[in-house]
Structures are given as C-alpha cells and as structure tokens.
Amino acid sequence: MSAEPIPATGTQTRTEHDLLGELEVPAAAYYGVHTARAMENFRMTGVPIGLHTDLVWALGCVKEAATEANRQLGLLDHRRADAIAAACREVQEGKLGAEFVVDVLQGGAGTSTNMNANEVIANRALELLGHTKGDYGQVHPIEHVNLGQSTNDVYPTALRVGLHRAAGSLLAAMGGLRAAMERKSVEFRDYLKMGRTQLQDAVPMTLGQEFGAFAVMLAEDELRLAEAMGLIREVNLGGTAIGTGLNAHADYAAAACGHLARIAAVPVVPAGNLIEATQDVGALVQFSSVLKRIAVKLSKVANDLRLLSSGPRAGLGEIVLPAVQAGSSIMPGKVNPVIPEVVNQVAFSVIGKDLTVTMAAEAGQLQLNAFEPIMARALFESVGELTAACTVLAERCVEGITADREGLRAGVENSIGLVTALVPYIGYHCATEVAQHAMRTGAGVIDVVRARALMDDAELEAVLGTPELLTTPGLRLAAVVPLPLS
C-alpha cells in the first residue's frame, strides 16, 4: 500500500451511477459521480476546495478519525480500515489536493465537499488494495468511508478543525508583528515627540511609547483569537444528520472525537448537545468578529504609519518607512507607503467578509445551517489574508522604520502643545495666555515663557530637558513643585 497516487490524465472514462442515473467520469480521477455532478452545478468562483489546504487537511483528519472509531467499535474490518486510513493520511499530506475539485461555494450545506472527500479516499484506498477505481463493492465512498457520518457533522467539524489550524498560523504572524513593534519600542524609547489627539498637537510622548502601544494592541487581539479558537474546538461529530446520532454507534461520537484530537493535534471535544451544535454557528460568528477586530486594529496601525511617514518634507515626516518600490510613473523619486496601503485593503476585505458570515449565520433554518460553505470561504480567506498582512507589515515595513531623533525633539519644542507640560508650574490660566501669544506671533512656547520671566532657563531645562519627566506619570508628579495657594 505504498504506491504513489496516479494523477488524472488522458481521455478514458469509467461509468458511475447515482440516483440521477449514469455519468462518465475520467478513468484516472479519484473523484466520482457525486463530485462530477457538483462540478457541473457549481461553477461559481473558479476556486476549488483543494486550494483551501487547511480544509482539505481537516477533512482527511475527520475521515481517518471516523475510520479508526468504526474499526475500534468493530464496524469496519482491519483490511479496509488500513487502506482508508492510509488514503486519509495522503489527503492530510496534500498528495491528493488536485482531486478536490468542487467549487468552494456550493449548495447542499457542504454535501458536495463531503462526497468529494469520500470518493477520493475510497478510490485511493481501492488503488492501495490493488483494485481499480470505481470498484465500490470493495471500498464504498458511503458505506465504508462515510460510515456513521453525515455531511452535517463531517463538514462543520472539518471546518472548525481546519480554521483552528489556520488560526495557529495567524497567531504566529501576529506574534511576529508584535515582536517587531516591541523592538522598535525599545529602539525609539528616548525619541521625544509630540503626541496628537484629533490630529492636533497634544502632549509629549516618546516614539517608543507609540510603537509600544501598537504592540499592546496586537497582544490583546492575540488573546481574543486564542479565546475564539477555544470555542471552535467544540464539534458535533457523531451527531449525523440533525444531532440525534441516527445510524451511528452509541459510542461513536466519543471515540471519533478522541481519535480526531490525536490525529489533528487539536483538543476537540464533543458538544454537550449535538442537536444544538448542528444548527448553531455562533462560534463561527464569534471567530469572524475577532478577525474583524484584528482587521480594524491593523488598519488603524497602518493609517498611523502612513500619517507619521507623510511627506517626506511637506507632511509629518516623523518616521521613514523602508522604500520597497518606486512610487510613481510620473513623479521622479516618489516613494509610497505601499505596505500599509495593502494592509488597509486586507482590512476592508476582512470587514466585508464578516458581514457575509453574519448574514449566512442569520439565514440558518431549523435543525441545520445550509450556508456554512460561504462561511468557510469567507473565514479561510480572511485568516489567510490577515496572516499575510501581518507577515508583510512586519518584514517589509516595521523592521526597517527609521526616525530623526533631533527632528522629533525640535517638533516638540516648536509645538504649542508643549505648554501643557508647564501647567503644574505656571498655572492653567497663565499657560493659556502663553499658548495664545505663541499662536498669534509664531514664537515658541519656551521663548514666550522666558520673555515673560515665568520660569528661568534652569527651571525650563529641569522640566523640559528630561524626556522621562514629560512621559512618565510617577516621575512627573514627583518632580512637580506645587504652585502657591492664592
């Protein structure tokens, strides 16, 4: 049972039949009549399920787990079970990915996806046993591969297990981006600059604090994603059609979930109420909402990077993003913030897909939600896009960011917002007059304070010359000399 799978080539066919009648299928194909019908019916996106590799891997895991449960319960003989399990492992390894040809967007609540898996696994098992494809008397897609199962528990379970695996990659990418932000926070820890609220000068901070805040934002969403992953580890495998477990052995659900946890290395557990779990997709809605949250945060960070790097001379120009490509076909020397821009667009895409998941979840009826295929497409695409966005933002942008330390400090000294730091020393009313005078005349705040003899140079240096006193609350309060009571 070690022969490599043979790709579907040539023009020879074999005849298969289903309840609609007979249909010719390519002789070398591992898929069968049910898959071929679906190929004719669902020419929607041009994206076959085989391109969603985490979903195909998960289908292989679920089918192997079912096989081992049925073997354990004495429902499947060892010879067939060995061959089916071996075929399932080849699916997990990606060796049969090209045979998963059904469009990812399909009617039937995922039935075509389940049958595609059943037929591919059955025909590969037949080949491993020395039989020809389509000899279903030996290994049958439904009687043996799908034994004790329904699309309605296989597809939702595979979807959740596949998403869990994909989310692991997203978590790793988010961690890489967070680490890049943390390194910049350390690098820029004493680069004094002006903070801004409503795009107006606010109070001083360090560039390191700005990047540190980005890192914390990402860390928070890593926790939220991990929580959402926990929710999708509860599966309805063993519930069969509507959650009652009809046609499955009484011990099948527990056995299948146990094998699945081992095979997929995902700690799945059977849902407490399989009827509820078969119709409720709340965990997918929650998962999608977390992806949207991540997208919103990433887009906000991308916006800030574009603003901070705007210019380079007529904008804020506080940081310099690494140049990764020429920016214009007409303006020589122009370099655009293309990496943050593509991250913005990923965010727009993910936010839109969250609405798709919401509508599909709401459209569920009675004991089943028939619209999990569109949820699968939306969620796998969102996870993949966010993973790529985090990776490229870290590697092609954040890692190479530089800043002009002296220019940032000059911006602080020239800012009207600096006057806020003097309020504990000269009072709010006096500070307001200083700010208004500086605005009218264009003078610097420090120059106005000196001219009005409100503070001498030594006092100004003590207050404004140490970035830590301007940006660290505890040190700031300890250094304040209270104003005399009037």
C-alpha positions as CSV (number, residue, x, y, z in Angstrom):
1,M,0.0,0.0,0.0
2,S,2.9,2.4,-0.8
3,A,2.3,3.2,-4.5
4,E,2.1,6.9,-5.3
5,P,-1.3,8.2,-6.4
6,I,-1.7,8.5,-10.2
7,P,-2.8,11.9,-11.5
8,A,-5.9,12.1,-13.6
9,T,-4.8,12.3,-17.2
10,G,-6.0,11.1,-20.6
11,T,-9.4,10.9,-22.1
12,Q,-10.6,7.4,-21.0
13,T,-13.6,7.3,-18.7
14,R,-15.4,4.9,-16.3
15,T,-19.1,4.8,-15.8
16,E,-20.5,5.6,-12.4
17,H,-24.1,6.0,-11.3
18,D,-26.1,7.7,-8.6
19,L,-29.8,8.3,-8.0
20,L,-30.0,10.5,-11.2
21,G,-28.5,7.8,-13.4
22,E,-25.2,7.1,-15.0
23,L,-22.4,9.5,-15.7
24,E,-19.0,9.2,-17.3
25,V,-16.0,10.1,-15.0
26,P,-12.4,10.4,-16.1
27,A,-10.9,6.9,-15.6
28,A,-7.9,8.2,-13.8
29,A,-9.8,10.6,-11.5
30,Y,-10.0,9.7,-7.8
31,Y,-13.3,11.7,-7.5
32,G,-16.5,10.1,-8.7
33,V,-20.1,10.7,-9.9
34,H,-21.2,12.9,-7.0
35,T,-18.2,15.2,-7.4
36,A,-18.7,15.3,-11.2
37,R,-22.3,16.4,-10.7
38,A,-21.2,19.1,-8.3
39,M,-18.6,20.3,-10.8
40,E,-21.4,20.8,-13.3
41,N,-23.7,22.5,-10.9
42,F,-21.4,24.9,-9.0
43,R,-19.4,26.9,-11.4
44,M,-19.4,29.9,-9.1
45,T,-15.9,31.2,-8.1
46,G,-13.4,29.1,-10.0
47,V,-11.8,28.3,-6.6
48,P,-11.9,24.6,-5.9
49,I,-11.9,23.4,-2.3
50,G,-8.4,22.0,-2.9
51,L,-7.0,25.5,-2.7
52,H,-8.2,25.7,0.9
53,T,-5.5,23.3,2.1
54,D,-6.4,23.6,5.7
55,L,-10.0,22.5,5.0
56,V,-8.8,19.5,2.9
57,W,-6.3,18.5,5.6
58,A,-9.1,18.7,8.2
59,L,-11.3,16.5,6.0
60,G,-8.6,13.9,5.9
61,C,-8.3,14.1,9.7
62,V,-12.0,13.7,10.2
63,K,-12.3,10.8,7.9
64,E,-9.3,9.0,9.4
65,A,-10.8,9.6,12.9
66,A,-14.1,8.1,11.8
67,T,-12.4,5.1,10.3
68,E,-10.5,4.4,13.5
69,A,-13.6,4.8,15.6
70,N,-15.5,2.4,13.3
71,R,-12.6,-0.1,13.5
72,Q,-12.5,0.3,17.3
73,L,-16.2,-0.4,17.5
74,G,-16.0,-3.5,15.3
75,L,-17.9,-1.9,12.4
76,L,-15.1,-1.8,9.9
77,D,-12.7,-4.7,9.1
78,H,-8.9,-4.1,9.5
79,R,-8.1,-4.6,5.8
80,R,-10.5,-1.8,4.7
81,A,-9.7,0.4,7.7
82,D,-6.0,0.2,7.0
83,A,-6.4,1.2,3.3
84,I,-8.9,4.0,4.1
85,A,-6.7,5.4,6.9
86,A,-3.7,5.3,4.6
87,A,-5.6,7.2,1.9
88,C,-6.7,9.7,4.6
89,R,-3.1,10.4,5.6
90,E,-2.3,11.1,2.0
91,V,-5.1,13.6,1.9
92,Q,-3.6,15.2,5.0
93,E,-0.2,15.3,3.4
94,G,-1.6,17.2,0.3
95,K,-0.8,14.4,-2.1
96,L,-4.4,14.3,-3.4
97,G,-5.2,18.0,-3.3
98,A,-5.7,18.3,-7.0
99,E,-8.6,15.9,-6.7
100,F,-10.6,18.2,-4.5
101,V,-12.3,19.9,-7.4
102,V,-15.7,21.1,-6.2
103,D,-16.2,24.8,-6.1
104,V,-15.8,26.2,-2.6
105,L,-19.1,28.0,-3.0
106,Q,-21.8,25.3,-3.3
107,G,-25.4,24.5,-2.3
108,G,-26.2,21.5,-0.2
109,A,-24.6,22.5,3.2
110,G,-21.3,21.1,2.1
111,T,-22.6,17.7,0.8
112,S,-20.5,18.0,-2.3
113,T,-17.4,18.7,-0.3
114,N,-18.1,15.6,1.9
115,M,-18.7,13.4,-1.2
116,N,-15.6,14.7,-2.9
117,A,-13.6,13.6,0.1
118,N,-15.5,10.2,0.4
119,E,-14.9,9.4,-3.3
120,V,-11.2,10.5,-3.4
121,I,-10.5,8.5,-0.2
122,A,-12.4,5.4,-1.4
123,N,-10.7,5.3,-4.8
124,R,-7.3,5.8,-3.4
125,A,-8.0,3.0,-0.9
126,L,-9.1,0.8,-3.7
127,E,-5.9,1.5,-5.5
128,L,-3.8,0.7,-2.4
129,L,-5.7,-2.6,-2.1
130,G,-4.9,-3.5,-5.7
131,H,-8.4,-2.8,-7.1
132,T,-9.4,-0.4,-9.9
133,K,-11.0,2.9,-9.2
134,G,-14.8,2.7,-9.1
135,D,-14.8,-0.9,-7.8
136,Y,-17.0,0.2,-4.9
137,G,-18.0,-3.3,-3.9
138,Q,-14.6,-3.5,-2.2
139,V,-14.5,0.0,-0.7
140,H,-17.6,2.2,-1.0
141,P,-17.5,6.0,-0.5
142,I,-20.7,6.0,1.6
143,E,-20.9,2.5,3.1
144,H,-17.3,2.5,4.3
145,V,-15.6,5.9,4.1
146,N,-18.7,7.7,5.3
147,L,-19.8,5.0,7.8
148,G,-21.6,6.5,10.8
149,Q,-21.4,10.0,9.4
150,S,-23.4,12.7,7.7
151,T,-22.3,15.8,5.8
152,N,-24.0,17.7,8.6
153,D,-21.4,16.6,11.2
154,V,-18.4,16.0,9.0
155,Y,-18.4,19.4,7.2
156,P,-18.9,21.5,10.3
157,T,-16.3,19.6,12.2
158,A,-13.7,19.8,9.4
159,L,-14.4,23.5,9.0
160,R,-13.7,24.1,12.7
161,V,-10.6,21.9,12.8
162,G,-9.2,23.5,9.6
163,L,-9.9,27.0,10.9
164,H,-8.1,26.1,14.1
165,R,-5.0,25.1,12.2
166,A,-5.2,28.2,10.0
167,A,-5.7,30.4,13.1
168,G,-2.5,29.0,14.5
169,S,-0.6,30.4,11.6
170,L,-2.3,33.8,12.1
171,L,-1.4,33.8,15.7
172,A,2.3,33.2,14.8
173,A,2.2,36.0,12.3
174,M,0.6,38.4,14.8
175,G,3.3,37.4,17.3
176,G,6.0,38.2,14.7
177,L,4.4,41.6,14.1
178,R,4.0,42.3,17.8
179,A,7.7,41.4,18.4
180,A,8.8,43.8,15.6
181,M,6.8,46.6,17.2
182,E,8.3,45.8,20.6
183,R,11.8,46.0,19.1
184,K,11.0,49.4,17.7
185,S,9.6,50.5,21.0
186,V,13.0,49.7,22.6
187,E,14.9,51.3,19.8
188,F,12.9,54.5,20.0
189,R,12.4,54.6,23.8
190,D,14.1,58.0,24.2
191,Y,13.0,59.7,21.0
192,L,10.8,62.5,22.3
193,K,8.0,63.7,20.1
194,M,4.5,65.2,20.2
195,G,1.5,63.1,20.7
196,R,-1.7,64.1,18.9
197,T,-5.4,63.9,19.5
198,Q,-7.9,64.7,16.8
199,L,-4.8,65.4,14.6
200,Q,-3.9,68.3,16.7
201,D,-0.8,68.7,18.9
202,A,-1.5,67.2,22.4
203,V,1.3,66.5,24.8
204,P,4.8,65.0,24.6
205,M,5.5,61.3,24.4
206,T,8.2,59.1,23.1
207,L,8.2,57.3,19.7
208,G,9.0,54.2,21.7
209,Q,5.7,54.6,23.6
210,E,3.8,55.0,20.3
211,F,5.2,51.7,19.0
212,G,4.8,50.1,22.4
213,A,1.1,50.9,22.2
214,F,0.9,49.2,18.8
215,A,2.5,46.1,20.3
216,V,-0.1,46.0,23.2
217,M,-3.0,46.4,20.7
218,L,-1.7,43.3,18.9
219,A,-1.1,41.3,22.0
220,E,-4.7,42.0,23.1
221,D,-6.0,40.6,19.9
222,E,-3.8,37.5,20.1
223,L,-5.6,36.7,23.4
224,R,-9.0,37.3,21.7
225,L,-8.1,35.0,18.8
226,A,-6.9,32.3,21.2
227,E,-10.3,32.5,23.0
228,A,-12.2,32.2,19.7
229,M,-10.1,29.2,18.8
230,G,-11.2,27.6,22.1
231,L,-14.8,28.0,21.1
232,I,-14.4,26.2,17.7
233,R,-12.8,23.2,19.4
234,E,-16.3,22.0,20.4
235,V,-17.6,19.9,17.5
236,N,-20.8,18.0,16.5
237,L,-19.0,14.9,15.1
238,G,-21.3,11.9,15.8
239,G,-24.5,13.9,15.6
240,T,-25.0,12.7,12.0
241,A,-28.0,14.4,10.2
242,I,-29.5,16.7,12.9
243,G,-27.7,15.9,16.1
244,T,-29.6,12.8,17.2
245,G,-26.8,10.4,16.1
246,L,-29.1,8.4,13.9
247,N,-27.2,5.4,12.2
248,A,-24.1,6.0,14.4
249,H,-23.0,3.6,17.2
250,A,-23.8,4.9,20.7
251,D,-20.1,5.1,21.4
252,Y,-19.1,6.6,18.1
253,A,-19.1,10.3,19.0
254,A,-16.7,9.9,21.9
255,A,-14.5,7.5,20.0
256,A,-14.3,9.6,16.9
257,C,-13.6,12.9,18.8
258,G,-10.9,11.1,20.7
259,H,-9.2,9.9,17.6
260,L,-9.6,13.3,15.9
261,A,-7.9,15.1,18.8
262,R,-5.0,12.7,18.4
263,I,-4.8,12.8,14.6
264,A,-5.2,16.5,14.2
265,A,-3.4,17.5,17.4
266,V,-6.4,19.8,18.2
267,P,-8.1,19.2,21.5
268,V,-11.6,18.9,20.1
269,V,-14.4,17.9,22.4
270,P,-17.9,16.6,21.6
271,A,-20.6,19.3,22.0
272,G,-22.8,18.9,25.1
273,N,-25.9,19.0,22.9
274,L,-25.3,17.7,19.4
275,I,-28.7,18.9,18.2
276,E,-27.9,22.5,19.2
277,A,-24.3,22.2,17.9
278,T,-25.6,21.0,14.5
279,Q,-27.7,24.1,13.9
280,D,-25.8,26.8,15.8
281,V,-22.9,28.6,14.2
282,G,-22.4,31.1,17.0
283,A,-18.8,30.1,17.4
284,L,-18.1,30.9,13.8
285,V,-19.8,34.3,14.2
286,Q,-17.6,34.9,17.2
287,F,-14.5,33.8,15.3
288,S,-15.4,36.1,12.4
289,S,-15.9,39.0,14.7
290,V,-12.5,38.6,16.2
291,L,-11.0,38.5,12.7
292,K,-12.8,41.8,12.1
293,R,-11.4,43.2,15.3
294,I,-7.9,42.3,14.3
295,A,-8.5,43.8,10.8
296,V,-9.8,47.1,12.4
297,K,-6.7,47.3,14.7
298,L,-4.3,46.5,11.8
299,S,-5.9,49.2,9.6
300,K,-5.6,51.8,12.4
301,V,-1.9,51.0,12.8
302,A,-1.5,51.2,9.0
303,N,-3.2,54.6,9.0
304,D,-0.9,55.8,11.7
305,L,2.2,54.6,9.9
306,R,1.1,56.4,6.7
307,L,0.4,59.6,8.7
308,L,3.6,59.6,10.6
309,S,5.6,59.0,7.4
310,S,3.7,61.5,5.3
311,G,5.9,64.0,3.4
312,P,8.7,63.4,3.4
313,R,9.0,67.2,3.7
314,A,5.6,68.7,3.4
315,G,3.9,66.2,5.8
316,L,4.5,65.0,9.3
317,G,7.7,63.2,8.3
318,E,8.3,61.8,11.8
319,I,9.3,58.3,10.7
320,V,10.7,56.9,7.4
321,L,9.2,53.7,6.0
322,P,11.6,51.5,4.1
323,A,11.4,52.1,0.3
324,V,10.3,48.8,-1.3
325,Q,9.4,50.1,-4.8
326,A,9.2,53.2,-6.9
327,G,6.0,55.1,-6.2
328,S,5.1,56.9,-9.4
329,S,5.3,56.7,-13.2
330,I,5.3,60.5,-13.4
331,M,6.9,61.9,-10.3
332,P,10.6,61.0,-10.1
333,G,11.8,59.9,-6.7
334,K,8.4,59.5,-5.1
335,V,8.0,56.5,-2.8
336,N,4.6,55.5,-1.5
337,P,3.6,53.7,1.7
338,V,2.5,50.6,-0.3
339,I,2.8,48.1,2.6
340,P,0.5,49.9,5.0
341,E,-1.8,50.6,2.0
342,V,-2.2,46.9,1.2
343,V,-2.8,46.2,4.9
344,N,-5.6,48.7,4.8
345,Q,-7.1,46.9,1.8
346,V,-6.9,43.5,3.6
347,A,-8.7,45.0,6.5
348,F,-11.5,46.3,4.2
349,S,-11.8,42.8,2.7
350,V,-12.0,41.1,6.1
351,I,-14.6,43.5,7.4
352,G,-16.8,42.8,4.4
353,K,-16.4,39.1,4.9
354,D,-17.5,39.4,8.5
355,L,-20.8,40.7,7.2
356,T,-21.1,37.7,4.9
357,V,-20.6,35.4,7.8
358,T,-23.2,37.3,9.8
359,M,-25.8,37.1,7.1
360,A,-25.1,33.4,6.5
361,A,-25.4,32.6,10.2
362,E,-28.7,34.5,10.5
363,A,-30.1,32.6,7.5
364,G,-29.9,29.2,9.2
365,Q,-33.2,27.4,9.5
366,L,-34.5,24.8,11.9
367,Q,-32.0,21.9,12.5
368,L,-29.3,23.0,10.1
369,N,-27.5,26.0,8.7
370,A,-27.1,25.3,4.9
371,F,-24.8,28.2,4.4
372,E,-21.6,27.1,6.0
373,P,-19.8,26.8,2.6
374,I,-19.9,30.6,2.2
375,M,-18.8,31.0,5.8
376,A,-15.9,28.6,5.1
377,R,-14.8,30.6,2.1
378,A,-15.0,33.9,4.0
379,L,-13.3,32.7,7.1
380,F,-10.4,30.9,5.4
381,E,-9.8,33.8,3.1
382,S,-9.9,36.3,6.0
383,V,-7.5,34.2,8.0
384,G,-5.1,33.8,5.1
385,E,-5.2,37.5,4.2
386,L,-4.6,38.6,7.8
387,T,-1.7,36.2,8.1
388,A,-0.1,37.6,5.0
389,A,-0.8,41.2,6.1
390,C,0.9,40.7,9.5
391,T,3.9,39.0,7.9
392,V,4.5,41.6,5.2
393,L,3.9,44.5,7.6
394,A,6.5,43.2,10.0
395,E,9.1,42.1,7.4
396,R,8.7,44.7,4.7
397,C,7.8,47.7,6.8
398,V,8.1,47.8,10.5
399,E,11.6,46.2,10.7
400,G,13.0,48.9,8.5
401,I,11.4,52.0,10.0
402,T,13.8,54.8,11.0
403,A,13.3,58.2,12.7
404,D,15.1,61.6,13.0
405,R,15.6,61.9,16.8
406,E,16.6,65.6,16.7
407,G,13.8,66.5,14.2
408,L,11.2,64.9,16.5
409,R,12.6,66.9,19.5
410,A,12.5,70.1,17.5
411,G,8.9,69.4,16.7
412,V,8.2,69.2,20.5
413,E,10.0,72.4,21.3
414,N,8.1,74.2,18.5
415,S,4.7,72.9,19.4
416,I,2.0,74.9,21.2
417,G,1.1,71.6,22.9
418,L,4.3,71.8,25.0
419,V,2.6,74.4,27.2
420,T,0.5,71.7,28.8
421,A,3.7,70.4,30.5
422,L,4.1,73.7,32.1
423,V,0.7,73.9,33.7
424,P,1.8,72.5,37.1
425,Y,4.4,75.3,37.3
426,I,2.8,78.4,35.9
427,G,-0.9,77.5,36.2
428,Y,-3.6,76.8,33.6
429,H,-4.6,80.5,33.1
430,C,-1.1,81.7,32.6
431,A,-0.3,78.7,30.3
432,T,-3.4,79.6,28.2
433,E,-2.0,83.1,27.7
434,V,1.3,81.8,26.7
435,A,-0.3,79.4,24.1
436,Q,-2.4,82.2,22.7
437,H,0.6,84.6,22.4
438,A,2.7,81.9,20.8
439,M,-0.1,81.2,18.3
440,R,-0.5,84.9,17.4
441,T,3.2,85.6,17.0
442,G,4.6,82.4,15.8
443,A,7.0,82.4,18.7
444,G,8.0,79.2,20.5
445,V,6.4,78.4,23.9
446,I,9.8,78.3,25.6
447,D,10.6,81.8,24.2
448,V,7.3,83.2,25.4
449,V,7.9,81.8,28.9
450,R,11.4,83.3,29.0
451,A,10.2,86.6,27.7
452,R,7.6,86.8,30.4
453,A,10.0,85.7,33.1
454,L,7.6,82.9,34.1
455,M,10.5,80.4,34.5
456,D,14.2,80.7,34.2
457,D,16.4,78.6,32.0
458,A,17.4,76.2,34.8
459,E,13.7,75.6,35.6
460,L,12.8,75.1,31.9
461,E,15.7,72.7,31.5
462,A,14.7,70.7,34.6
463,V,11.1,70.4,33.3
464,L,11.6,70.0,29.6
465,G,15.1,68.7,29.3
466,T,14.4,65.2,30.6
467,P,12.0,63.1,28.4
468,E,11.2,60.8,31.3
469,L,9.7,63.7,33.3
470,L,7.4,64.5,30.3
471,T,6.3,61.0,29.6
472,T,6.3,59.0,32.9
473,P,3.4,59.9,35.3
474,G,5.1,58.8,38.5
475,L,8.3,60.7,37.9
476,R,6.4,63.7,36.6
477,L,4.3,64.1,39.8
478,A,7.4,63.6,42.0
479,A,9.2,66.5,40.2
480,V,6.3,69.0,40.3
481,V,6.7,72.0,42.6
482,P,3.2,72.9,43.8
483,L,2.0,76.4,42.9
484,P,1.5,78.6,45.9
485,L,-2.1,78.9,47.1
486,S,-3.8,82.2,46.4
